[in-house]
């Protein structure tokens, strides 16, 4: 073979191509002479030369089929080259002519003819090597069974046995006659006493009916008792609910009376709360005005969005070619101012500040960075990226304070413009600024005693925070005295500050200003 030296895959494909032309799809059908339709049609055995089919049972076809000993087997095949199935073999099988092959085919060594059909029955395998007609087979069997050998004589029963059998037969007949006679007599007796039997039957029926009625009455009595108990429970629950409803109504009436009597008190307290809110707002405005005077933020001429705080310039987050000492001092002033605003406005800062003049630091407690949590707000002797991150955190604090006032920061990097805008809004409002309460820093100077912790006025808190900023008490007292003696009505209190000529300007609000107080 020219492909004997080829690879195993090639030889396998060649063998499959050779054998596929000989393989065929096969199925068979069973027929009888009494029916036109097939009794059974098998499944299709695909690609085979020696098909085997599943076992089947014809008991559902009835005794006409199961008791028949002649059937016809038709085999149909189809190869890949055939467009449809073709009739191959038709075998008329007489079950009497089947020859036993064996329990299995393992012990059968003889060759089988072509297109031989093997029948796997319950007791073994059969085949029809010669299809003998059923008539000849039956006649042969009858002839063979009718032959009696004259040489072998079978014994018969004795006379005594036959007499015993006859006597037994007579006894059986007498017993049958006696049974018939007794049945006739019993029927006559039953006919004579039919009335008594019918009465007895009626009594039994009435008794069963009475028992059923008594059972039903007993069941109804039980249901009645259960219904009475349920009704008693419902009455008790209804009574308890009525009492609870009445108690609730009494409590409600008392509450309504209490509400009616306390309406005046509530109104007075609401008015007192409103006054306190106005006073608190006024004190916050005054404190913010004082902060603007202590830490003045002024624009730098001819420079857009450039400001100074207490005369120290501070760039907007761009620190190239700047004086480190001046920038650190300016950032210290901003940190001090933001820390004061957080306390006076009651707005907690997400990034706590430790104002220490030109060495202030800010803390980031929530970042995932490694190293210290405190970031310097000064340039000298620090890592540049930590300083820039500290300035970013400071600007975020200013943004948080502005957001609490409803302000939208356009550029978070503009430190001083955003802070000045926030102070303009915080000092905006109508009405005169409230006067500073007695005591404060002047009382501290006179008494030379530490401030009391119980003081909560804005002037006291201002004095204490100024002291924290390393400013002398006397200087802060003079500044606050000048602020208290200044004009009573501020002319620069509009929350909508505008940027003109590179600086923020806040025009004086008109007397009919509708700007609401910002709490």
ChimeraX attribute file (.defattr): number of C-alpha atoms within 10 A of each C-alpha:
attribute: neighborCount
match mode: 1-to-1
recipient: residues
	/A:1	4
	/A:2	5
	/A:3	9
	/A:4	9
	/A:5	9
	/A:6	10
	/A:7	9
	/A:8	10
	/A:9	9
	/A:10	13
	/A:11	14
	/A:12	12
	/A:13	11
	/A:14	13
	/A:15	11
	/A:16	12
	/A:17	11
	/A:18	11
	/A:19	14
	/A:20	14
	/A:21	12
	/A:22	12
	/A:23	18
	/A:24	23
	/A:25	17
	/A:26	25
	/A:27	20
	/A:28	21
	/A:29	17
	/A:30	18
	/A:31	19
	/A:32	17
	/A:33	10
	/A:34	9
	/A:35	9
	/A:36	8
	/A:37	11
	/A:38	14
	/A:39	15
	/A:40	15
	/A:41	12
	/A:42	15
	/A:43	13
	/A:44	15
	/A:45	18
	/A:46	15
	/A:47	18
	/A:48	15
	/A:49	13
	/A:50	11
	/A:51	13
	/A:52	13
	/A:53	13
	/A:54	8
	/A:55	8
	/A:56	8
	/A:57	8
	/A:58	11
	/A:59	10
	/A:60	8
	/A:61	11
	/A:62	9
	/A:63	10
	/A:64	8
	/A:65	18
	/A:66	12
	/A:67	9
	/A:68	12
	/A:69	13
	/A:70	17
	/A:71	17
	/A:72	16
	/A:73	17
	/A:74	17
	/A:75	19
	/A:76	18
	/A:77	20
	/A:78	19
	/A:79	19
	/A:80	13
	/A:81	8
	/A:82	10
	/A:83	8
	/A:84	10
	/A:85	15
	/A:86	13
	/A:87	11
	/A:88	13
	/A:89	14
	/A:90	14
	/A:91	15
	/A:92	17
	/A:93	20
	/A:94	19
	/A:95	17
	/A:96	15
	/A:97	20
	/A:98	18
	/A:99	15
	/A:100	13
	/A:101	18
	/A:102	15
	/A:103	15
	/A:104	11
	/A:105	10
	/A:106	7
	/A:107	9
	/A:108	11
	/A:109	7
	/A:110	7
	/A:111	6
	/A:112	12
	/A:113	8
	/A:114	6
	/A:115	10
	/A:116	13
	/A:117	16
	/A:118	16
	/A:119	15
	/A:120	17
	/A:121	10
	/A:122	7
	/A:123	9
	/A:124	13
	/A:125	17
	/A:126	20
	/A:127	20
	/A:128	21
	/A:129	14
	/A:130	10
	/A:131	15
	/A:132	16
	/A:133	14
	/A:134	16
	/A:135	10
	/A:136	10
	/A:137	14
	/A:138	13
	/A:139	11
	/A:140	12
	/A:141	11
	/A:142	11
	/A:143	10
	/A:144	10
	/A:145	9
	/A:146	9
	/A:147	8
	/A:148	9
	/A:149	7
	/A:150	6
	/A:151	5
	/A:152	7
	/A:153	8
	/A:154	4
	/A:155	6
	/A:156	6
	/A:157	7
	/A:158	8
	/A:159	9
	/A:160	9
	/A:161	10
	/A:162	11
	/A:163	11
	/A:164	11
	/A:165	12
	/A:166	12
	/A:167	12
	/A:168	12
	/A:169	12
	/A:170	12
	/A:171	12
	/A:172	12
	/A:173	12
	/A:174	12
	/A:175	12
	/A:176	12
	/A:177	12
	/A:178	12
	/A:179	12
	/A:180	12
	/A:181	12
	/A:182	12
	/A:183	12
	/A:184	12
	/A:185	12
	/A:186	12
	/A:187	12
	/A:188	12
	/A:189	11
	/A:190	13
	/A:191	11
	/A:192	11
	/A:193	11
	/A:194	12
	/A:195	11
	/A:196	11
	/A:197	13
	/A:198	11
	/A:199	11
	/A:200	12
	/A:201	12
	/A:202	12
	/A:203	12
	/A:204	12
	/A:205	12
	/A:206	12
	/A:207	12
	/A:208	12
	/A:209	12
	/A:210	12
	/A:211	12
	/A:212	12
	/A:213	12
	/A:214	12
	/A:215	12
	/A:216	12
	/A:217	12
	/A:218	12
	/A:219	11
	/A:220	12
	/A:221	12
	/A:222	12
	/A:223	12
	/A:224	12
	/A:225	11
	/A:226	12
	/A:227	12
	/A:228	12
	/A:229	12
	/A:230	12
	/A:231	12
	/A:232	12
	/A:233	12
	/A:234	12
	/A:235	12
	/A:236	12
	/A:237	12
	/A:238	12
	/A:239	12
	/A:240	12
	/A:241	12
	/A:242	12
	/A:243	12
	/A:244	12
	/A:245	12
	/A:246	12
	/A:247	12
	/A:248	12
	/A:249	12
	/A:250	12
	/A:251	12
	/A:252	12
	/A:253	12
	/A:254	12
	/A:255	12
	/A:256	12
	/A:257	12
	/A:258	11
	/A:259	13
	/A:260	11
	/A:261	11
	/A:262	12
	/A:263	12
	/A:264	11
	/A:265	12
	/A:266	12
	/A:267	11
	/A:268	12
	/A:269	12
	/A:270	12
	/A:271	12
	/A:272	12
	/A:273	12
	/A:274	12
	/A:275	12
	/A:276	12
	/A:277	14
	/A:278	15
	/A:279	14
	/A:280	18
	/A:281	22
	/A:282	23
	/A:283	22
	/A:284	24
	/A:285	28
	/A:286	23
	/A:287	25
	/A:288	25
	/A:289	22
	/A:290	20
	/A:291	19
	/A:292	18
	/A:293	15
	/A:294	18
	/A:295	17
	/A:296	16
	/A:297	23
	/A:298	20
	/A:299	22
	/A:300	16
	/A:301	12
	/A:302	10
	/A:303	11
	/A:304	13
	/A:305	21
	/A:306	21
	/A:307	27
	/A:308	18
	/A:309	21
	/A:310	16
	/A:311	15
	/A:312	16
	/A:313	22
	/A:314	24
	/A:315	18
	/A:316	18
	/A:317	14
	/A:318	11
	/A:319	14
	/A:320	8
	/A:321	6
	/A:322	13
	/A:323	13
	/A:324	15
	/A:325	14
	/A:326	17
	/A:327	20
	/A:328	22
	/A:329	23
	/A:330	25
	/A:331	28
	/A:332	23
	/A:333	23
	/A:334	26
	/A:335	29
	/A:336	22
	/A:337	21
	/A:338	21
	/A:339	20
	/A:340	20
	/A:341	23
	/A:342	17
	/A:343	15
	/A:344	18
	/A:345	18
	/A:346	12
	/A:347	13
	/A:348	14
	/A:349	18
	/A:350	15
	/A:351	17
	/A:352	19
	/A:353	23
	/A:354	18
	/A:355	24
	/A:356	17
	/A:357	22
	/A:358	22
	/A:359	17
	/A:360	23
	/A:361	24
	/A:362	22
	/A:363	19
	/A:364	18
	/A:365	12
	/A:366	9
	/A:367	8
	/A:368	8
	/A:369	8
	/A:370	6
	/A:371	7
	/A:372	9
	/A:373	14
	/A:374	18
	/A:375	23
	/A:376	24
	/A:377	33
	/A:378	28
	/A:379	21
	/A:380	15
	/A:381	7
	/A:382	12
	/A:383	12
	/A:384	14
	/A:385	10
	/A:386	16
	/A:387	19
	/A:388	19
	/A:389	16
	/A:390	24
	/A:391	24
	/A:392	16
	/A:393	21
	/A:394	28
	/A:395	25
	/A:396	18
	/A:397	23
	/A:398	24
	/A:399	23
	/A:400	19
	/A:401	22
	/A:402	20
	/A:403	13
	/A:404	13
	/A:405	14
	/A:406	11
	/A:407	17
	/A:408	12
	/A:409	17
	/A:410	9
	/A:411	12
	/A:412	18
	/A:413	19
	/A:414	19
	/A:415	25
	/A:416	26
	/A:417	25
	/A:418	23
	/A:419	19
	/A:420	21
	/A:421	21
	/A:422	23
	/A:423	21
	/A:424	23
	/A:425	23
	/A:426	26
	/A:427	27
	/A:428	27
	/A:429	22
	/A:430	20
	/A:431	11
	/A:432	13
	/A:433	22
	/A:434	16
	/A:435	13
	/A:436	18
	/A:437	11
	/A:438	11
	/A:439	16
	/A:440	21
	/A:441	26
	/A:442	18
	/A:443	14
	/A:444	18
	/A:445	14
	/A:446	9
	/A:447	11
	/A:448	10
	/A:449	9
	/A:450	9
	/A:451	17
	/A:452	9
	/A:453	8
	/A:454	7
	/A:455	12
	/A:456	9
	/A:457	15
	/A:458	19
	/A:459	23
	/A:460	23
	/A:461	20
	/A:462	22
	/A:463	19
	/A:464	16
	/A:465	17
	/A:466	22
	/A:467	14
	/A:468	14
	/A:469	16
	/A:470	11
	/A:471	12
	/A:472	11
	/A:473	16
	/A:474	12
	/A:475	11
	/A:476	17
	/A:477	19
	/A:478	13
	/A:479	13
	/A:480	23
	/A:481	14
	/A:482	12
	/A:483	18
	/A:484	16
	/A:485	9
	/A:486	10
	/A:487	11
	/A:488	13
	/A:489	12
	/A:490	18
	/A:491	13
	/A:492	15
	/A:493	23
	/A:494	23
	/A:495	23
	/A:496	16
	/A:497	18
	/A:498	14
	/A:499	13
	/A:500	11
	/A:501	14
	/A:502	17
	/A:503	22
	/A:504	22
	/A:505	19
	/A:506	20
	/A:507	14
	/A:508	15
	/A:509	19
	/A:510	11
	/A:511	8
	/A:512	7
	/A:513	11
	/A:514	10
	/A:515	13
	/A:516	10
	/A:517	16
	/A:518	17
	/A:519	15
